Structures are given as structure tokens and as C-alpha cells.
């Protein structure tokens, strides 16, 4: 099966390429092109803001499935919205199935846990852009799968959230971790395995993929810091009231549909860390 992965140099994209199964021929795409050290992976340079380039890249590879993981918080309109339009249009034209990655940030955090039918109400610019991307996918390619995941974390190498924890514990960064903002932290390796399962299923519509354990950002940091030999007591705490812009307080996802449908277990943070000791 030919699988095209946008955002191939991103944290999730690299995990997907690293786990590519024997039954798949995977091609990673990124505006960075081939990243150093990504041995064995096939890459193509692609800016998804360029509609003609997207059609050319997909038309050349002829994927059966496109895993659309690319995003940018620096260019929400260009990458998240218009880039998704370009990918969805190319999939529709070429007859490729689309698995589109979205986020728990489409919710306002007031009525967690959120199952798939829950009504979105994003509070942040990122959440609004991702919801608009969901809308255009549904309009252009209603048979697509739209996967909402929670905050992605990992260990090898550390993800950006884990690096933030270590820098705070080492006194190399100002700020802190919210003690009253909750997410269903999802381990990147589990998420990648679940997505590869989904590639071979004819699932349509929204699917939630969140980890089994709901934690605040501070609780997450207090678990991660000792794993890397840092003192969790050194992690400064923040409250949402300290932040000037509105943020969703609890975006925990109800992933019971995925638990029934998929063999991959989306483990909690404590279980993952215990397996690495």
C-alpha cells in the first residue's frame, strides 16, 4: 500500500515513518525536505501552501492513503487551513483516502471528556484553524477519517513538551507548567501504531485518539522529570488565570470508540514510563 505522509519531519511524522510496516511503501513530505539522520526513509520536499506542488507530488507518487499530519502554528491560515484544502482536493482528484490529523483544542474545555459527537467550540486561534480544516475536509472529502488527538509526547528523542519540562527543571527557561489545564497525553509511538492500523480500515468520520490517563501539564512534568534524573520540585506551577489569553481547561478525550476498534492500546503516561524502567 502506498502511503503519503505530510509533515514527515515533524515529531509524529518521524514516528510514522520509523514504524512503517512491511506492507506499506511510505513517502514522507516536508517543506524541509530530507532531514539529516533520517536513514532509510524516502522523502520529498513539499510546501503544502502551493496547491500545484501538492497535486504534482501526490500525482507522481499515486498514494492509496494520505496521512495528513503537517501543521504550523506560525502560519495557521496558510498551512493549517489552505494547506489542508490543497491536500484534500488532491486526494479527491486522485481517489486517495485521507486520514486528517486534528486536535483536542477544537473544544472549549468545559464539558470533558469529549466523545466524537461533542460540539466543538475552540477558544484559541490554533483550535479555530484546526476546526476550519476539519470543516473543509468534510466538505471536499466526506469519506475522510478525521483523527483528533491530544498533546503528543515521547522519549526517544524527547518531544517539545518533555524538553520544556527539562529546561524548566534545569533553570534554563522561564515560565512554568499549568496545574489546572488537563489533557489526555498520548504517547507518540502508540499514536503512530494506531494510525497505521487505521490506514487499513475503511473508517469514515471523526475518531478520538487520546491517552488513557488525564493529567495536568504540571502532573505530566512531575512524572517526566524524575525519569530524566531531574527534581520535580523545581518545576514552577502556573494557573490559567495567570495567562492573558483564554485557554481550554480540560480537553480530555473519550477514546472508547478507538479502544473497541483498534488493537493498539493508547497507554497512560505512568504505564509508558514504567515500561521503560
C-alpha angles and dihedrals in degrees: 000000000000111000124184116202120198116202089034094163092050122101095261093037092057091049091051092051091045091054097042105146125230091253092060134075102204129195120191120210128196138154085236092060117212112359120220114262096020092125118186097010121118114229142185128192110238137163105201090203086074106078095192091051091050092052091046094049095047093040091054095048096037097207123197090207133024119203103202107201100142117121141148128199088197093063109026096163096042102041107020099040110020093032090055090049090054093048093046093048092050091049091050092049095047097040094242123151114241127216105188121196116221134163146246086240090086085082129077095227096238102107108036140196094060121205122194097270093053115121114250120230110168121201100189132064089242092052091048092050092049091049090052088050089053089051095052092046090054091048097047100032112017091174091063124114114238111201118197112197133179129234107320118224136176146168111215095080104002115253121236093265092051091047088052089054092051094047091050092048090049093049091242095121137044123228130048147235124279113249093193103044113093132197138169093242108211122205110236095226092052091047092050091050091049091051092050088053090050091052089070096044124086092228118155128190133018124343126180119219111183131147121263095248126067112210139166116242089252093051089050090052092048089056096044099045097065090047087064094040096259127135110250090204088071092065111104117223127226132189127215088243087065091061118084097213125062115261130181110257102206121016096165110160126223101224097173092120090058092046089059095041103042134055092212114096115221098216129205122248095256093052093050093049092047090054090056098052 
